[in-house]
């Protein structure tokens, strides 16, 4: 492919993306393919000779798109929002075009510098304590863009482990590291992201999964009791993770109280704000910063709720030296003759050596949307979630479970869990909407969230109509006075099913 062909192909890709996003509403949310479908459609061996660009794009249309779950579909309500915007796409495109990899300052000065500036910008947008920001005079704080929240939790736990072992070795120099590690304990709630447990497995430390309160939040006293019990048993508490917006219900842990316990007991406190942390750019959510004076590290993922495409999660740390001490490995070919002590080598802040130019797309997004535009987008999602919540509460067949803090509503049919399970199954199998469940204190709930940026009151209402129509059939079937969706044609009441069919045929 030469320069002229590339120009034409790039234009075609841009047209394809625009047309796809405009027409995605006309596709089923979920694909109807089986595992292994693509292996049957593609050749067994790679082509020996170059293939035509148009043939590749034809395969995208005929073989790839039919196997896609459409995260940008207006009725995709699963998980959390997935950032996508034209500015982000342009940043990704330019990053790929520049073709640079950075691991030391000299391998990519602009890459390193822009990353640090973006971390400072976003931290200031959120109102984070100055101790976490990179340009605070005399401070030790700083930040880095990691691939995901999972990596943020892992590197912070590694840093906390290294800090604790180093301190213990000062008084117990003859004890093997493996013996000390075997006594370390990490704490997190039953609602914390699975990444915390995975990080603990990698770090080979013990874990305590703590129960939550009636709002699905971790309380300080629960942590204190567990920590004191382990200390009395000769174990060494070293790390705790609080969550600002849990996956299951968007609950917020008692960060202030947990922070005081961690400060008193000398635990590293990490706050996972992958989703909810984004809301801090809106001043009305700054009350959630209560307790951040005790936070050792914090992550938030603008690829979830700030119009930036994946991947890229921002992590701030109070003492960058603790992170660097845990992750630095020097080789002569990485070292640079530079007397500047404040130069940043991000290879020492993360697991990978080579790093993409991720900050470019965040720069584009912030500049082309503006802080007010990003605030407006978050507020619109929250408003739509509150509207959806009001409809659920007004229908006595349903109940809301948990508090609607951000843009997530957890709801269920009243009664046995099986009713809600069948309801969700029917909705997802229809292809008209897609949601996922959660289990909250043994209650099976459906998670609804505006998961992309095509939402409106009309679309939200249409989703609610889909839900209520399926619910009516499921409930009638459970009472034995109807045949459910499979028996639509012979159901006793044509009025409801006729209304249902009109709704379900509308995307």
N, C-alpha and C positions, 0 to 999 in steps of 0.2 A: 504494500500500500504506500503510494507516494504522497507528497504534500497535497496535491489537488484532490486525489481520491479521499484523503483524510478529511479535508474541508467539507466535501460533499457528504461523507458518511457521518461526520459530526453533526451536520445540519439535520440529517435524517434521524439521528438518535434524538436530537432535541425535539423534532416533530413527533417522533414516536412517544416520547415521555409525556408531552403535552396532550396528545390524543388519548393515551392510556389513562391519564388522570381524569380527563374529561369524561371518558366513557366507562370508567371502572364501575360506576353505579349500576350499569346494565349487566354486569357479570354476577354469577353466584359468588357469595363471599368465600366459600370453601370450595376447593377443587373436588372432583369426583374421580380420583385416581387411586390406584393401589400401590403399596410399596413395591419398588422395583420397576415401575412403569417406564421410566426413562431408559433403563438398561435395554429394554426391548425395542425402543424406538431409535436409539443411536447405534452407529456402527460399532462392531466389536473392537476395531483397531483405529488408531488415529490416522488421518489422511497423510499420505506420503507427499502430496503436492498441495500447493495453496488452493484454497477454495474461494469461490466468489463471495463478496460481501453480501449480495442480495440473497444468496442461498442461506447464509448464516441468519439474516434477519427473518427469512421465511421460517426457519426452525424456531426462532424466538416466538413467533406468532403461533406456530402449529404444535410445538412440542414443549416449550417452556411455560408460556402463559397458562395453558390448561392445567398445569401442575402447581400453580401459584395460589397460596392463600393471600387474599388481597387486603393487606393491612391498611391501605388508604381508601378502602371501601367505606361509604358513609354508614353502613350497618355493621362494620367491624367494631365490636365493643369489648373485645377481650383484652386482658393484660392491662397495660398502661399506654398512654399516648405514644405514638412513634413519630418523632420529629421528621418532618419533610417539608422542604420549601425550595423554591427555585434558587435563592441565594446560597443555600447550603449545597445544592447540586453543583452550582458554578464553582464554589470553593473546592469541592471534591475533584471536579474536572481539572481545574488549574493545578491542584496539588499533584494529580497524576501526570499532568503534562510537564511540570517542572522536573519530575523524575529524580527527586533528591531524597536521600536518607540521612538522618541526623542521629548521632550518638554522643559526639563531643561538641563543644561549642564551635570549634573551627570547621567541623564537617557541615555545619549549617547555622551560621550566626543568626540569620533572619528567622530561621525555624525556631531556634531556642528563644530568641528575644521576643518574638510575637507570642509564643506560648506563655511566657512569663507575664507579658502585658495583659493577655486575655484573662489569665488567672486573677490578676489584680483587678481588672475591669469587673469581672463577674463577682468577685468577692465584695467589691464596693457596691455593686448593684444590689447585692443581698444584705448589705449592712453587717457583714461578718466582723468580728473583733479584729482590731488592727494587728494583734499578735499572730494571726493566721496569714496575713498578707505578705507578699514578697518584698515590697519596697519600704516597709516600716523601718525607719532609721534605728539602728541598734538592735533590731529584732532578729529572731531565729526562724521566723515562720517562712512559709513558701508553699508552692503548689506545683502540681504536675498533671498533665492530661494522660490518664491511663486508658486502656482499651475498654474497660467495663468496671462496674461497681464491684464485681467479684474480685478483680485484680486489686482494687483499692483496699478492700478488706484484707486480702491476703498480705500485701506488702506492709500494711499497718500492723497486722498481727506478727509478722516476721520481725518488724522493728521493735515491737513491744517485747517479744521473746528475747531478742538480742540484748536489749536494755536490761531486762531482768536478770538474765544469765550473767552478763558482765558485772552487775552489782553483786550478785551472789558469790561470784568467783573471788571477789576481793576479801571475803571473810571465810570462804571455803575453797581455797585454791587447789586442794588435792582431790576434790570431788569431781568425777567425770561429768562432762556436760550432759550426757544422756541420762544420768541419774537425776540431775536437776530438772531437765526438761520433763521427765516423767512425773514431776510433782506440780507442774504448772497447770492452772485451770483458767479457762476462758468462759465467760458468762454471756448469755443472750436469751431472749424470750422465745417462747413457742411460736410466736408470730414473725420472728426475724427471718430474713431472706436465707435461703438454703446456702448461699455463698459463705455465710459465717461458719456453718458446720463444715463445709468443704475446706475452708481455710484452716480450721482446727485440725482436720485430718492430715492435711499437708504438713502442718507445723508439729504434728505428733504430740498434741497437748490434750489434756482432759477437757471435757465440756460439762457445763451445767445448763440445761434448758429450763428456763424459769417460767412459771405460770403467769398469766396476765390477769388483769382485773376485769370487771364487767364491761369495760369499754375496750378490751383487748389491748390494753397498754401495760407495759412493765412498770411497776412501782418501785421506788427506792428501797422501801423496807424489805421487799422480796429479795432484792439483790443483797442487801446488808445481811439478812439472815443466812443466805447461802454462803456468802464470803466468810462470815464469822464461823460458821460450821466447818468449812474447809480448813481455815486457819487452825482451829482447834484440833483437827485431824492430822495436822502436820503437812498440809498441802500449801501451795503458793499461788494465790490468786494474782493474775497479772494483766488481764485484758477483759474489757466489757464492751459490748456493742449495743447501743441504743438505736432505735429506728424512728425517723421522721417521715412517717407515711408508710405503714406496712403493706406488703403485697396483698394480704388477705382482706384487709378492711380500711387501709389508709390510717390506721391508728397512730398516734404519736406517743411515744414513751415519755415518762417523767424525766426529761433530760436534766432539769435543774436538780432534782433530788438525787438522781443517779450520779450526776457530776460531783455532788458533795460527798457521796459515799466513795467514789473513785479517788477523789483528792485525799480523803482521810485514810484510805487503805492502800494508797499508792498503786492504783490500777490505771492502765492506759485506757482512756475512754474514746472509742470511735463512734461517730454518729453517721449512720447510713441514711442519707437523704436523697437517694437516687431519684425518686419521684417527687416527694413532698418538698424537698429542698429547693426546687425551682420556684415554688410559691413565695420564697423569701424576697424575690425581686419586687413583690407587691408590698408596700408598707403595712397594709392591714394584717399581714402575716408575720411581722417582725417580732411579735410577742413570743413566737416559737424559739427565738434566740435566747430566751431565759435559760441560764445554765451553761451557755457556750463559753463562759470564762474558764470552765473546767474541762473543756473538750480538748483532747490531744490531736484528733484528726477528724476530718469531715469530708464526705463526698456527695456530689450532686451530679445528675446526668442530664445535661441540656438536650441530649438526643431523645429524651422522653417528653419534655414539656416546653421546649424552647425553640421549636422549629428547626433544630439542627439534626441532620441525619446521622445514623449510627455509622461508625462507633466513635466513642469519645466521652469519658467521664472525668470530671474535674475533681481533684483531691487536694485539700489543704491540710497542712500539718503544722503544729505549733513549734516543733523543733526539727528542722530539716536535717540536722546533723545526726539525729537518731536514725533516720531513714537511710541516710548515706552510709553510716557505719555498718548497717545491717546488710546493705546490698552492693557495696563497692568491691570490685575485683579489678585490679589494674594489670594491664599488659603493656609492654613497651610501645606497641603500635597504636595504643589508645592515648598515650601521654603526649602532651603538647608543651613546648617550651614557652611558658607564659607565666610571668610573675604576678599576674592579676589573681588575687585570692578569691574574688567574688564571682569569678566565671562559673557558670552553671553547666555541668555535664549531666544531662538528664538520663544517661545510661545508668547512673548510680541511684536513680530514684524509682526504678521499675524493674520488672522481670526481663523484658526483651532488651537486647542491645540496640538494634536498629529501630528507628522511630519515624513514622510518617508525619507529614506536615498537617496534622489534625487541626491546629489552631486557625488555619486559613478559613475553613468553613465557618467556625464560630465568629471570626472577625467579620466575615461577609454578612452573617445572620444579624449580628448586633447592629452593624452599620446600616443595613438595608431595611431592617424592621424598626430600629430604634428601641430604646428601653420602653417607651410608652406603648409601642406596638406589641412588644412581647408581653407586657403587663396586661394589655387588653385581651390578648389571646388566652392567657391563663384565666382571667376573670370570666371570659365567655364560657369556658368549659365548666367553671364552678357554677355559674348561673344556670347552665343547662342541667347540670347534675342536681341542683336544688329544685329545679322545675320537675325533673323526673321523680325526685324524692316525694314531692307534694302529690303527684299522681298516685304513687304507690301507697302513701299514707291515706289517701282518700278512698281507696278501694279496699273494702274490709276483707277481701279474700287474701290479701297480701300483708306482709309486715316488713319493715325496714330493720335490718340488723346492724348495730353499730352506729357510729356518728358519721355523718357526711361532712368531713373536714375539708376535703379538696374537691376532686372531680369524680370520685368513685361512690357508687351507691350499691350496697349489698342488700338484696331483698330475697324473699322466698314466699311460696304459698304457705299459708298457715296449715298446720297439721303435720303428718308424717313426712320425713325427708324424701321418701320415694316419690311423692307428688312433685316436688321441685326437681328431682332428678329426671323424671319423665318429661316434665315441661322443658327443661334445658335440652334434653336429647331431641325432642320434637322440633324445637326451634333451630338447633344447629343442623339437623338432618334436612331441614327444608331449604337450606342455602340462602334464606332471606335475611338472616342475621347470625352473628356469631358472638357468643359469650362463653366465659369459662366459670367454673365453680370455685368455691372456697369452703372450708370447714371451720366454723367458728363456734367453739364450745359445743361441739357435736351437732351443730345445726348446719345443714347443707344449704348454702346460699348461692345465688347467682350474682356475679359481679357485672355491673353495668358501668361503663365509663365512655365518655367521648374520646375515642382513641386516635383521631386524626383531626385535620383542620378544615374539613368540609361540613362540619356540623352546623345545624340551625335548629330553631324551635320546631320547624316543620318536620325535619328528619327525626328529631328526638320523639316527637309525637307519633310518627309513623312506626318507629320501633316499639313504642309503648302499645300501639294498636296491635302489632304483630304478637307481642307477648300476651296481651289480654285475650286475644282470639284463641290462641293455643291453650291458654289457661282454662278458658271456658269449656273447651272440648275435653281437656285432661280431667277437669273436675267432674264433668258430666259422666265421663267414662268410669271414674272412680266410684260414682254413685250407682253405676249399673243402669243408667237411663240413656245411654248413647253408645256409639260404637267407636268413638275417637276419630282421629284423623284418617285412619286407614279405611274406616267405613263411612266416609263423608257422604257418598251418594245415597246411602240408605238410612242416614241418621233421621231421628224423629223430627227434630226442629230444623227446618230449612232456613229459618230467619238468621240464626247465629252463624251457621256455616256459610250462608250466602254472603253475609257481611265479612266473614273471615276470609273467604276466597278472594273477595275484592281487595282486601288489605294485603293478603299474601301474594297476590300477583303484582303488587305495586312495589317497585324498588326505590 
